[in-house]
Amino acid sequence: MSSCPPFAVAGLDHVVLLVDDMALAQRFYRDVVGCTVENVLPQYGMAQLRAGVSLIDLVDISTEKGSWARPDVAGGRNVDHVALDTGDWDEAAMRAWLAANNVAIEEEGIRTGAKGDDLSFYIRDPAGNQIELKRSR
């Protein structure tokens, strides 16, 4: 096993925040924080807001489309996951690295992030927090 991962963290790609009033949340992040709406994904109850080189994804858990992110217990959490921009990596090398470190890939797929669409692996840290390893080229 190599002592270095097959990627280099370039920064935070995005954070997914759970909200119960999309319009209010968008106004806050747009008018108070200074973000701009980059993308709207109604099929997921989600809006993506540009925050510099990163994104803040808002998921409206009060809607059926956003129910996928709703916590099991009301008020149980308000962050779904943190996505790390891991730069470009070889898929086979990444899979081997995670397996060698006993880290399971819980979900994978092509996802939209701050630098566009590319492959992501969803894993958990030792405390159970979901981390998305987001490839960017």
C-alpha positions in Angstrom: 0.0 0.0 0.0 1.3 3.5 -0.9 1.7 6.0 1.9 0.1 8.8 -0.2 -3.4 9.0 -1.6 -3.8 9.1 -5.4 -5.2 12.6 -5.2 -4.5 16.0 -3.7 -7.2 18.0 -1.9 -7.5 21.3 -3.8 -10.1 22.8 -1.4 -13.8 22.7 -0.5 -16.0 21.9 -3.5 -19.3 22.4 -1.8 -21.3 22.0 1.4 -24.9 20.8 1.4 -27.2 22.6 3.9 -30.7 21.4 4.8 -33.3 24.2 4.9 -37.1 24.3 5.4 -37.8 27.5 3.4 -35.9 27.7 0.1 -37.0 31.2 -0.7 -35.9 32.5 2.7 -32.6 30.6 2.6 -31.8 31.9 -1.0 -32.6 35.5 0.0 -30.2 35.2 3.0 -27.3 33.7 1.0 -27.9 36.0 -1.9 -28.7 39.3 -0.2 -26.8 39.0 3.1 -23.8 36.7 2.2 -23.4 37.8 -1.4 -23.8 34.4 -3.2 -25.4 34.1 -6.6 -27.7 31.3 -7.7 -25.7 29.1 -10.0 -28.0 26.2 -10.7 -31.5 25.0 -9.7 -32.1 21.2 -9.5 -35.9 20.9 -8.7 -35.8 17.2 -9.0 -33.7 17.1 -5.8 -35.4 20.1 -4.1 -32.0 21.8 -4.5 -30.5 25.1 -5.4 -26.7 25.6 -5.9 -25.3 29.0 -4.9 -21.9 30.2 -5.9 -19.6 31.1 -3.0 -16.3 32.2 -4.6 -14.7 29.1 -6.0 -17.0 26.8 -4.0 -20.8 26.1 -3.9 -23.4 26.1 -1.1 -26.1 23.6 -2.0 -29.4 24.2 -0.3 -31.9 21.3 -0.1 -35.5 22.1 0.9 -36.3 19.2 3.2 -39.9 20.5 3.6 -40.7 19.4 0.1 -41.2 15.9 -1.3 -38.3 16.4 -3.8 -36.0 17.3 -0.9 -37.1 14.5 1.3 -34.1 12.4 0.4 -32.0 14.6 2.7 -34.5 14.8 5.5 -32.9 13.6 8.8 -34.5 10.7 10.7 -35.2 13.0 13.7 -36.5 16.6 13.2 -33.7 18.9 14.1 -31.2 16.0 14.0 -28.8 17.7 11.6 -28.6 20.5 9.1 -25.6 19.5 7.0 -25.9 16.5 4.7 -22.3 16.2 3.6 -19.0 18.1 2.8 -17.5 17.7 -0.6 -13.8 17.9 -1.1 -12.3 19.0 -4.5 -9.8 16.2 -4.9 -8.4 17.3 -8.3 -7.9 14.8 -11.1 -7.5 11.1 -10.2 -7.4 7.7 -11.7 -10.6 5.8 -10.8 -8.9 2.5 -10.4 -6.2 4.0 -8.1 -8.8 5.8 -6.0 -10.9 2.6 -5.6 -7.7 0.7 -4.6 -6.7 3.4 -2.1 -10.0 3.5 -0.4 -10.2 -0.4 -0.3 -6.7 -0.6 1.1 -7.7 1.8 3.9 -11.0 -0.1 4.6 -13.1 2.8 3.5 -16.4 1.7 1.7 -17.8 3.7 -1.2 -21.4 4.2 -0.1 -22.5 5.9 -3.3 -20.9 7.0 -6.5 -21.9 8.8 -9.7 -21.4 11.9 -11.9 -22.3 14.9 -9.8 -22.3 18.7 -10.5 -19.9 20.6 -8.4 -18.1 24.0 -8.3 -15.9 23.0 -11.2 -18.6 21.2 -13.3 -19.7 17.6 -13.6 -17.4 14.7 -12.8 -17.2 11.4 -10.8 -17.8 11.5 -7.0 -17.4 8.9 -4.3 -19.3 9.2 -1.1 -17.6 7.8 2.0 -17.9 8.2 5.8 -15.3 9.5 8.2 -14.8 7.6 11.5 -17.4 9.8 13.2 -20.0 8.9 10.5 -19.9 12.2 8.7 -20.5 11.8 4.9 -17.7 13.1 2.8 -17.9 13.4 -1.0 -14.6 13.0 -2.8 -15.3 15.1 -6.0 -13.0 14.7 -8.9 -12.3 17.8 -11.0 -10.2 18.0 -14.1 
